[in-house]
Amino acid sequence: MRRAIHALVAGVVLGLGITQAWAVELAAEQVLRKGNGAEPQTLDPHKAEGVPSSNILRDLYEGLTGEAPNGDIIPGAAESWTISEDGTVYRFRLRESARWSNGDPVTAQDFVFGLRRSADPMTASKYAQILAPIQNAERVVSGELPVEELGVKALDELTVEIRLKAPTPYFLGLLNHSSTYPVHRPSIEAHGDKFSRPGNLVGNGAYVLSEWVVQSHIVLQRNPNYWDDANTTINTVYYYATEDQSSELKRYRAGELDYTYDVPVSQVAWIRDNLGDELEVSTYLGVYYFGFNVTKPPFKDNVKLRRALSMAIDRQVICDKIVKLGEQPAYGFVPPGITGYTSQVAEYADLDREARFEEARRLYREAGYSKDNPLKVEIRYNTHENHKKVSLAVAAMWRAVLGVDYTLINEEWKVFLQTRKLKQDTEVFRAGWIGDYNDPYTFLELLHSKHGINDSGYNNPEYDALLAEIAVQTDMARRAQLMEQAERMLLADQPIMPIYYYVEKGLVKPYVDGFVPNIMDHHYTKNWRILAH
């Protein structure tokens, strides 16, 4: 892994017994150029979804808590907090020096307004379900209660109180998610839905939005009003839309990018041979999967068909021959490695390849299909070289093992997200989920019947009831058991088809200082610097 180089490097002990330290030489121009995948659909923190938007929002806004480069939870806009003995009342003390990018003070009421807006059904946030631990949040999101009943209030100008319905072990980590960010009320009142555009967006993060050229780039400039601006070094950051990984690699090699969002799987061997010192691969809390639209035929009420298709996939081949960077086959939904939790796997995970394929054929026949009467299905994915290769591999395996007839459909990211949500045209769709916080619940809650990103349309009252019990369970051992039970139920119902567990992968120039891999793949430009080169 790349070693972070700090501002002062430990010196040598000289003959006179004096320890000398010296400053690292920084580049004269502190400009960072990052590949960022798909074009963000919005920079409204309460409506955005997807990794590309989140990457930018972490620079523009700051939650009550923040993250250290290694992913540890640290103070953010709040300098400190207290937690009641029963674990249900959190009080956050904001920094007196916290300012919005226009110079206005950041107040407790700004966080109250932001959380209420995020939960308000009128906002139509796809992430509103993430606020469920907060007292009354679910009833506010459903429209049963007014937003004023949300369990959050300002005790004074600098103190925010949040009341939970039950102790929530991951709550501090949740508070650096964009759905909990404050927003600048005067800007929303002045500009409405256009408040998140250049010239209008007022944030409380280390950077401010200065330019947005659609399908090209987004430019952020350093925010001089940020409370920790004295410790920020990079002045300008460019986020480039880079859906084509081969083109992104060319731009990186040409010196047009300092950091890539991804690497093209077709060129992994060349990258290892020629850019091995710049290739970063590390553990990542995420799962790559395909979803079935279970609200319509052919997948509605047909678990045998869904299971047959899942069993016909050779995940090891996809990991070894397609993605090729250390990804692990996924027979469960929650990635392994979360402390205190044992990731569950499908019953057929231990079958050898041929036995699994034979069982897939049996289930396929019982579901009403055969090579003479094949399933005809559309597989939908968003524009991305790697997604295309994986989708082709899955389709080819279905045809070889079961005789499925398929059509591949690729869509630009914004269109793809909208199509998935409508559940009208989708049959099978590519998806991925990166944990919003380091806890299994961030994966399990995605398939709650009312979750805004449950694009499969999965609706199992027993599963929802388990999630409700997990949400208020204070015995951590019992909570883990319930979560394992929920994951087994999810895998038995098979509304989704896990393929592999992600790794974080990308190219980073040697002169980019401060990059530290972490399991969430969360990186803040304020922690990076450009060294002289």
N, C-alpha and C positions, 0 to 999 in steps of 0.2 A: 504494500500500500504506500501511497505517496506520503512523505513526511511533511507535516506542516512546519513552515519556517517562521519563527516568531520575530517580533520587531527587534528584540535584542537577543543575540546569540551568545551562549555561554562562552566566556573568554578563556584564555590560557593563563596559567600562573607564571608570571615572569620571575627572573632571577632575584628581583628586589622584593619578591613576595606580594606584589600588587596584582590583583585580578583585573584584567582588562575586558571590557565588553564593547561591541561595536554594532552599529546599525546595519541592517540589511539594506542594500541599495534598491530603491523602488524605481519603477519606470516613470518617466516624466509625465506620460499620459496615462491616467488611471481609467481606462475604458475596458469593459468586459463584454465579449460577444458570445452569446450562448445560443446553440440550437435548442429549440423548445417544442419540437413535434408539431401537433396540429394547431391551427389557428384557434385561439380562445373564442368561445361563443359570447362571452361577456366578462367584464371585470367588476361587475356588481358582486360583492363578496357573499351575498345571501342568495344569489341565483346561479352563481358559477358552479360548474362541475367539471371534473377531469383534471389530470395532472398538469397540463399546460397552463390552465388558468391559475391553479393553486401555486405554481412556481412563482408567478408574477405577483399574485396577491400577498405572498409572504414578504415581498419587498415593499409593497404599498401600504400595508396595514400591520398593526401589532395587536395581538390579543392580550388578555390579562396575564397569561403565562407565555413564555417563549421557549426556545430550544437551544441548547448548547450545540456546537458543531457535531458532537458525537450522538446527539439525540436526547440527552438528558433534559428534563424539565427544569427551567430556570425562571426567575422573575421576568416579566415582559413589561407591559404598561403598568402593571401593579408591581410595586417594589417589595411587597410582603403580603402575607395572608395568614389568617387563623382558621382553624377548623374545630367545630364543636366536638365535644367528647363522643356524641353519638354519630358523628360523621355526616350530618345532614345540613349543617349551616356553615357556609364559607363566607368569610368577610375579607375583602381585598382592599388594600390601601394603595391608591394610585400615586404615581410619582408627581410631586409638585411641579417638576420641570417638564412634564409631558405636554407636548403641543401638537396641534394639527398643522398640516403643512402650510396653512395660511396664517399661522401664528396664534390662533385661538387656543385657549387652554383645553386639554382633554379632561372631561369631568366624568363623575360617576353616572350622571344622567345620560351621557353619550353611550355608555355601555348598556344601560337599561333600555334606551331607545333602540339600539342595535339588536339586542336579544329579542325584544318584542317584535321588531320588524321581521326578524328571521323566522319567528314562530307564527306570525300573522298569516292566515290562509290567503289573504289578498296578495301577499308577496309571491305565493306559489313556489316557495323554495323546495327543491327536490331533496334537500338535506335536513328539512325541519325535524325529521324523526330523530336525528342525532341529539336533539335537545331533550329527549324523553326523560332523562334523569331529573330534570328540573321540575319542581312542584307545579302541577297543573299544566305542564307543557303539552301533553297529548290532547287534553281537552281544549286547549287554546288552538292547537294546530287543526283540530277537527272542526273548529268553529262553535263548539259547545259553550266556551267561556270567552269573554273579551280579553284582549292582550294584557290589560291591566291586572288580570288575575295571575299572570305568570309569576312564579316564585322568585322574582328579582326586584330589588329596589335600591335607591340611592339613600344611604343613611345621612350623608352630607356631601359636600362637593367632591370629596376624594375617597369616599368609602362606598363600595358596592357590596351588597349582601345578596347571596344566592342561596335559596333553600331547595334542598333535594327531597324527593319523595322517599328515598332510602340511601344508605351509604353506597357510594359508587367509586370503586377503587381506581378507575381510570379518569376521573373527572378533571383533574388538573391537566392531563394530557389533551383532553377534549377541548380545553379552552384556548388552544392555539390553532384550532380549525377555523376556516374562514366563516363558517356559519355563526360563530360567536364574536366576530369582529364588531367593533363599534363603527358607526357611520356618522358623517357630519350632517346633522339634521338641516341646518340652513341651506346646504348645497342641494339636498334632496328637495326641499321646499322651493328652491329657486329653479332647479333644472328638471325635476321629475325623473323619468327613466333615463335621461341623458346625463345624470350626475356623474356617471363613471367614465365619461369621455375626456380626452385631453383638454385641458383648460378649465374643466369643471370639477374634476375629481380632487377632493381634498381628503388626504389620508393621514394616518398617524404613524406611518412606518418610516423606514430610513430613506425611502426614495419617493419621488412623485412622478406621475405620468406626464410625459411631455409630447409624445408623438405616437400615432397608431396608423400605420399604413397596412390595410387589410391584405392578408395573404403574403405579406412581405416581412414587416418587423414592427416591434413595439419598443419605444425608447423611454427609459426612466432616467431621471436626473436626481442627484443627491439632494436630500431634503435638509436644508440648513437649520430648520426648526425642530428636527428630531432630537429627542433628549440626549441621545448618545452619539450625536454627530461627530464629536471630537475624536471618537474611536472608529469612525468610518473612513475608509481610504478611497475606495473606488468611486469616481465621480459620475460615471455614465455607464449604463448597462443596456445593451441591445438584446432583445429576445427575438430570434428569427423563427418564422414558421418553416419547419423542416420536415415535411411529411415523407419526402423521398430520402431514404437513408443513404443511398449511393451518392446522390447529389450533396448531401450533408457531409459525407466523408471527403468528397472532392473539395468542398469549401474549407474544410478543416485543414487538409493538406496544403491548400493554397494560402493558408494564413488568414482566411476570412472569418474563421471561428476559433474561439479559444476552448470551447467546451461543446461536446455533442450530446444531444438528447438520447441517441441510440447509436448502434452500429449495424451495418447491413450484414445479415447472417451469411450471405453468399461470399463475403470477403473476410470472414473471421480468420482464416488461416493466414492470409496475406497481412492482416493487421497484427496478428501475433508475431509474425516474422519481422515486420518492418517498423511497427509502432508499439511494440510490446511494453516499453517503459511508460507509455502514455495511456495504455488501456487499463481502466479501472473496472474490476468485477468484484462484487461483494454481495452478501446476503441481503435480501429485500423482503419486506413483509407484504407479499402480494401473490395473487393467484391468477393465472390466465385460464379462461374458460369459455365455453359456448353456452348460450342460453336457449332454451326451448320456449316458444310462445305457447303456454299451456292454457290460454284462454280460447283457443280456436283449434279445429282439426288441422293437421292430423295428430297433434300432440295432446289435445285436451282429453283427459280421462283415459290416457293410453300410456301408462307407466311402463308396460312391457316394451313398447316401441322405443321409448326414451332410453330405457336400460339397454336394449339391444344395440342401439347406436353408440352408447357410451362404451359398451364392452368390445365393440368392433375397432376401437382406436388402440393402436400400439403407441402408447405414450413414450416409451423408451426410445423408439425410433425417431419420434419428433424431437426429443431432447438431444439425441446423439447426432442425428443427421440434418436437422433443420435449424434449430436455434443454437446449439453447439457451444454454449458458454457456461456450462455447469448447471443449467436449470435441472430440477428434479421432477420426475413424473408425479402428477397429482391425482391421487385416488380419493382425496378428501377436499374439503373447501377451506378449512382453516390451515394456514401454513404451519409447519412444525417449528419448534424453537421458542414458543411463548412460555414463559415461566409459569409453572403451576397448572399447565394444561397439556393433555395428551391428544394430539390431533387424531381424528377418527378417519378410517378408510372404508371404502365400499367393500361389501362382502366378497366380491370377485377379485380383489386386489392380489390375492395369493395364488390364484389359478395360473397355470402356465399358459402360454400364448395360444396354443391350439385348443385347449380346453375352454378358454375364455371365448374364442371365436365360435366354437361349436355351440356353446350356451347362447351366444348372441344370435346365431341362426335359428335356434329353437324358439327364442322369444320373438324374433322377427316374424316367424311363421304364425305363432299364436296371436300376434298382434294383427294378423290379416294380410301379411305381405309375403312375397316370394320373388324369385328371379323372373317368374312369368308374370307376376303382378307386383312390380317394384314400387317402392315409395318414390314419389317425385317431390323433391324438396329444394327450397331456395336457401342458400347459405349467404348471409349478409355480413360484410366486414367494412370497416372504415379504411380509407386510402392510406396505405402503409405497406412497404415492400415485405416486411416480415409477416404481417397479418395475412397478406396474400399467399405467401408460401405455406403458412400453417393451415390456412383454409383449404388450399389445394391438397395438402397432405391428408387432412381429415376426409375430404370428399373422395379422394382416391381410395382410402382405406374402406370407406363405406361401400364403394362400388365393388372393390375386390372381395370383401368378406360377405356382403349381403346382396349386392346387385342393385344398389340404390342409384336412381337417376337424379342428378343434381344440376343446379344452376348457381353459379357464383355471381353475386352482386356486390359491387363496391361503391361506397358513397363517401362524399366529403364529410368531415367530422360533424359539423353542425347539423347537416341533413340526417346523418346516421343517428345521432342522438335523438332527434325529433321523431324519426321513423320508429325507433325502438320504443319510445314512450307511448306512442299512439297505439301500438299493438294491433294494427290493422293489416299491415303488409308483411310483418316479420314472421318467419317460421323458425329458422335457426339463425342466431346472431353471435358474432364475436363479442367478447367482453373481457374485462379485467378488473380486479378490485385490489386497491392498495389500502392497507389499514389506515384509518384516520387517527387511530391511537393504538398503543401496544397492548391489545386485549382481544381475546377471541370474539367478544360481542360485536366488534366493529365489522366482522364478516357475517355473523349469524343474523344480525338485525337487518341486513340488506334484503333478506327474503321475507321479512314481515309483510303481511298483506297490504299494509298502508304505507310502506316505505316508498318515497318518491323515485327511487332508482331500482325498484323491483320490476325490471322490464320483462321478466318472464311471466308476470301476472300470477305467481304462485300464491295460493290462498288456502292455508290449512289452519283451521281454528285451533287444533291441538298444538301446532308449532307456535302460533301466536301466544297461546296460553303459557307455553314453556318460556318464551321470551319475557312475558310479563312477570313470571315467577323469578326468573334470573335477575331481572331488573331490581327487585327488592330483597334479594337473598343476601344476608349478611354473613353467613357461614361460608368462608371461601372454599372449603373442601366440597361442601354441598353445591355451591354455585358452579364449580368446575364439573361436577357430575351432571348437573342439569344441562350445562352447555354441551357436554359430550353427547348426552341423550338427544339434544336438539340437532346436532350435526349428523348423528346417525339417522334421524328421521328425515332430514333434508336429503341425505344420500340415498335413502330408500325410495323417496318420492321422485328423485332425479329431475327436478325442474331445470337444473343446470348440469353441465358436463365439464368438470375440471380437467385441464390438460396438463399444466405444469406449474410449478412454483417459480416465480420470477427470481432473477438475480438483478441487481443494479449493475448496469453496464454503460460505459461511455468512454470517450477519449477526453483527456485533460492535458493542456499544454504544460510543459515543465515550469513555465514562469507564472502559472496561476498558483498563488500561495494561499493556504488556508482550507483547501478542499479536504474534508474528512468524511469517509464513507460512514453511513449510519443506516440502520435497518429500515427507517422510514423514507430514506432518500430525500430528506428535507434539507435544503441548503439556502442560506441567507447571504445575499451579496455583501451585506455589511461586514461579514466575517472574512471576506476574501480580499486579496491585494494582487496587483500585477507587479512582478519583479522586473528589474532591468534585464533586457535580453537583446 
